Amino acid sequence: MDSDGNFCEEEDYASSVAERGFAIVSSFASAQELDAMRSECAMACESLAKGMDAEDAVRRLGCVVQIPAQHGAGYKGSRERLYGACSAPVSSMIFGEKVKELLASLIGEYPVLFNEQYILKPPQCADSTFPWHRDDASMAEQDCEFQVPYVSLWIALDDMSRENGCLYALPYGKERGEEKPLRLNAGDVVILACDVWHRSEPNSSDFWRRAYMVQYSQEAIMTRSGAPVALAVGL
Ligand SMILES: O=C(O)CCC(=O)C(=O)O
């Protein structure tokens, strides 16, 4: 952290995640990958809006935009069919060597993608608060048999500020109130451990605040009934 309380670029991401529950990777996404994610995100909104206003649709969906796609081995192909030409840079980013290298020290050599979603806060959207939560709480709700370790990569598609609803993560062992805003540049990533508390405030700016979150587990996460909890796509 610098003297203003902003988080700086770090290199030993695994140690940071183990010690405080999160880490920041500066400039993880290239300009081409950023463009492609923004295009996918616009297509996802259009598709979910089904001819209605995309901004209204996002507000209705509680800011989380997730396109249902085929699970398992056919997944990569199904997202290519959904998003067409703009999917290639995103697919290579979420399944390729760069992410594998990052994930190797965090969850091992055989990561499994189990979820991806865009988190979009429309301009001046008072209803875009995410209260304090840990991501693994949703697993408990889904009747999973084992606690499989996982991490989320939360990718900033726009510059993030307090005004537009940036993330706040609470380092392990700290009290609420000690969290700092994660002011990021577009293309930076926050690695979030599944048990780190985090939140975000509403977007009170005049522009969209867009993020893309991809989640990877150490192995497929199964419910007690034997089905994958969400996607189960090996890299
Ligand atoms: O993007 C945000 O503002 C928060 C999203 C979040 O915390 C989550 O999806 O778990």
The ligand as a Gaussian input file, in Angstrom:
#p B3LYP/6-31G(d) Opt

LIG

0 1
 O      -18.639000      -5.790000      -8.600000
 C      -18.965000      -5.453000      -7.468000
 O      -19.162000      -4.291000      -7.160000
 C      -19.095000      -6.485000      -6.372000
 C      -19.335000      -7.853000      -6.882000
 C      -19.181000      -8.905000      -5.859000
 O      -18.789000      -8.650000      -4.760000
 C      -19.496000     -10.284000      -6.170000
 O      -20.052000     -10.567000      -7.249000
 O      -19.208000     -11.158000      -5.323000

